[in-house]
Amino acid sequence: MSGDTYAAVLLAASKWLTDVGMLWVVGVCVFRVLAARSAERDLPWDSLGIERRLVRQLGAALALLLIATAARLYAQTYASFGLDEPVTGELLWLVADGTRWGGRWQVQTGAIAIVAGALASLSLRPSARWRWVALGGATCAMVGVVPTTGHAFAFSGGVALPMSLQIGHLLAAGIWLGTLLVLLSAGVRSTTTPATESGAAVSTLVDRFSPVALAAAALLAATGLGTAYLYVDDMPQLWGTTYGRALLLKTGLFGVTAALGAYNWRRVRPRLAEPEGVARLLRSGTAELLVAAVVLVVTAWLVHLPTPHE
């Protein structure tokens, strides 16, 4: 593998880890709202058990984000200097403290630290509503600074619109896919009903999640189209440039993810109360997430390619 290819792989891998961690944190926050609404209506959910599971998931997501943040700094340093000399602590510090990218990276790292502080407060009392509100605000701030090291912040036509589109894109992905991840990994295990009745309990939560997921998927598509309109000037650039071909691949994979989501909504959700309903949801939902993970891989590669507009 050549040095340039290795640098591209490092950049894309660290970006993929960052996106997964971001969507996971957003998903935990949204799922907490859905679960709280279910508990308020005396539905069979172990509220305290859910909150403890969510705190643990937040810890795992933040650990992933911290690893990804360090990996991004290493990847950026290698891409800048590592082709000619080994990456050292001095070079890492030079990139982090002496470049415009490094200044924005520090802001993003600070935002993650704020989320970590909110989590530390939340772990002391998981049932305190205001602590969850503080976490949600910190999460929005964290997502809001992500585009500062991407195409949006360097757009020649002004940064306000591409930044807004990118923030909306990330939040929509987290609301849809991040919440689905948490629903499958934590929500299904939090019912207090017997196994023979768990499908009805899970169905209640899925019914609450479905309209939220549909709205988020629509927003995800709209912000994606808006971003493509900014970065691609002519239709032939879609198949005539590396960026355009990657964008087409991402769009196709997004269509597959959306189709799986529609299948879960129309076919799996109405049959959750059946004996194998929950198991069917776990299988189909996992397939949806796996395809979405590949979409994030393509996205992580895409953001490091020059746009046709440039």
ChimeraX attribute file (.defattr): number of C-alpha atoms within 10 A of each C-alpha:
attribute: neighborCount
match mode: 1-to-1
recipient: residues
	/A:1	6
	/A:2	8
	/A:3	13
	/A:4	13
	/A:5	11
	/A:6	15
	/A:7	21
	/A:8	19
	/A:9	15
	/A:10	19
	/A:11	24
	/A:12	23
	/A:13	20
	/A:14	22
	/A:15	25
	/A:16	22
	/A:17	22
	/A:18	24
	/A:19	25
	/A:20	20
	/A:21	24
	/A:22	26
	/A:23	23
	/A:24	28
	/A:25	32
	/A:26	29
	/A:27	26
	/A:28	28
	/A:29	23
	/A:30	21
	/A:31	27
	/A:32	20
	/A:33	14
	/A:34	19
	/A:35	23
	/A:36	16
	/A:37	14
	/A:38	18
	/A:39	15
	/A:40	10
	/A:41	9
	/A:42	8
	/A:43	17
	/A:44	18
	/A:45	24
	/A:46	16
	/A:47	21
	/A:48	13
	/A:49	16
	/A:50	23
	/A:51	25
	/A:52	17
	/A:53	20
	/A:54	24
	/A:55	17
	/A:56	14
	/A:57	18
	/A:58	23
	/A:59	17
	/A:60	15
	/A:61	22
	/A:62	22
	/A:63	14
	/A:64	18
	/A:65	24
	/A:66	19
	/A:67	15
	/A:68	21
	/A:69	21
	/A:70	14
	/A:71	19
	/A:72	21
	/A:73	21
	/A:74	24
	/A:75	25
	/A:76	21
	/A:77	25
	/A:78	26
	/A:79	20
	/A:80	15
	/A:81	16
	/A:82	18
	/A:83	15
	/A:84	10
	/A:85	10
	/A:86	11
	/A:87	17
	/A:88	14
	/A:89	10
	/A:90	9
	/A:91	19
	/A:92	20
	/A:93	14
	/A:94	13
	/A:95	21
	/A:96	20
	/A:97	15
	/A:98	12
	/A:99	12
	/A:100	12
	/A:101	16
	/A:102	20
	/A:103	16
	/A:104	18
	/A:105	23
	/A:106	16
	/A:107	15
	/A:108	22
	/A:109	19
	/A:110	13
	/A:111	21
	/A:112	22
	/A:113	16
	/A:114	19
	/A:115	24
	/A:116	20
	/A:117	15
	/A:118	20
	/A:119	22
	/A:120	15
	/A:121	16
	/A:122	21
	/A:123	19
	/A:124	10
	/A:125	13
	/A:126	20
	/A:127	16
	/A:128	13
	/A:129	13
	/A:130	10
	/A:131	19
	/A:132	21
	/A:133	14
	/A:134	17
	/A:135	24
	/A:136	19
	/A:137	15
	/A:138	21
	/A:139	22
	/A:140	17
	/A:141	17
	/A:142	23
	/A:143	23
	/A:144	19
	/A:145	17
	/A:146	24
	/A:147	21
	/A:148	19
	/A:149	17
	/A:150	14
	/A:151	22
	/A:152	25
	/A:153	16
	/A:154	15
	/A:155	18
	/A:156	10
	/A:157	10
	/A:158	11
	/A:159	15
	/A:160	11
	/A:161	16
	/A:162	23
	/A:163	23
	/A:164	15
	/A:165	21
	/A:166	24
	/A:167	22
	/A:168	20
	/A:169	22
	/A:170	21
	/A:171	24
	/A:172	26
	/A:173	25
	/A:174	29
	/A:175	28
	/A:176	27
	/A:177	27
	/A:178	25
	/A:179	27
	/A:180	27
	/A:181	21
	/A:182	23
	/A:183	25
	/A:184	17
	/A:185	16
	/A:186	20
	/A:187	25
	/A:188	22
	/A:189	16
	/A:190	22
	/A:191	22
	/A:192	15
	/A:193	16
	/A:194	9
	/A:195	10
	/A:196	11
	/A:197	16
	/A:198	22
	/A:199	24
	/A:200	19
	/A:201	23
	/A:202	26
	/A:203	21
	/A:204	17
	/A:205	20
	/A:206	23
	/A:207	14
	/A:208	15
	/A:209	21
	/A:210	18
	/A:211	13
	/A:212	17
	/A:213	22
	/A:214	18
	/A:215	13
	/A:216	21
	/A:217	22
	/A:218	14
	/A:219	20
	/A:220	24
	/A:221	18
	/A:222	15
	/A:223	21
	/A:224	17
	/A:225	13
	/A:226	16
	/A:227	20
	/A:228	17
	/A:229	13
	/A:230	16
	/A:231	20
	/A:232	19
	/A:233	14
	/A:234	11
	/A:235	10
	/A:236	10
	/A:237	17
	/A:238	18
	/A:239	13
	/A:240	12
	/A:241	16
	/A:242	16
	/A:243	22
	/A:244	22
	/A:245	15
	/A:246	19
	/A:247	20
	/A:248	14
	/A:249	15
	/A:250	20
	/A:251	17
	/A:252	13
	/A:253	19
	/A:254	20
	/A:255	14
	/A:256	16
	/A:257	23
	/A:258	19
	/A:259	13
	/A:260	19
	/A:261	25
	/A:262	15
	/A:263	15
	/A:264	19
	/A:265	19
	/A:266	11
	/A:267	12
	/A:268	20
	/A:269	22
	/A:270	14
	/A:271	18
	/A:272	23
	/A:273	19
	/A:274	15
	/A:275	14
	/A:276	12
	/A:277	19
	/A:278	23
	/A:279	14
	/A:280	17
	/A:281	24
	/A:282	16
	/A:283	11
	/A:284	16
	/A:285	21
	/A:286	17
	/A:287	15
	/A:288	22
	/A:289	18
	/A:290	13
	/A:291	18
	/A:292	20
	/A:293	18
	/A:294	16
	/A:295	20
	/A:296	22
	/A:297	19
	/A:298	19
	/A:299	19
	/A:300	22
	/A:301	18
	/A:302	20
	/A:303	18
	/A:304	15
	/A:305	15
	/A:306	13
	/A:307	20
	/A:308	17
	/A:309	14
	/A:310	11
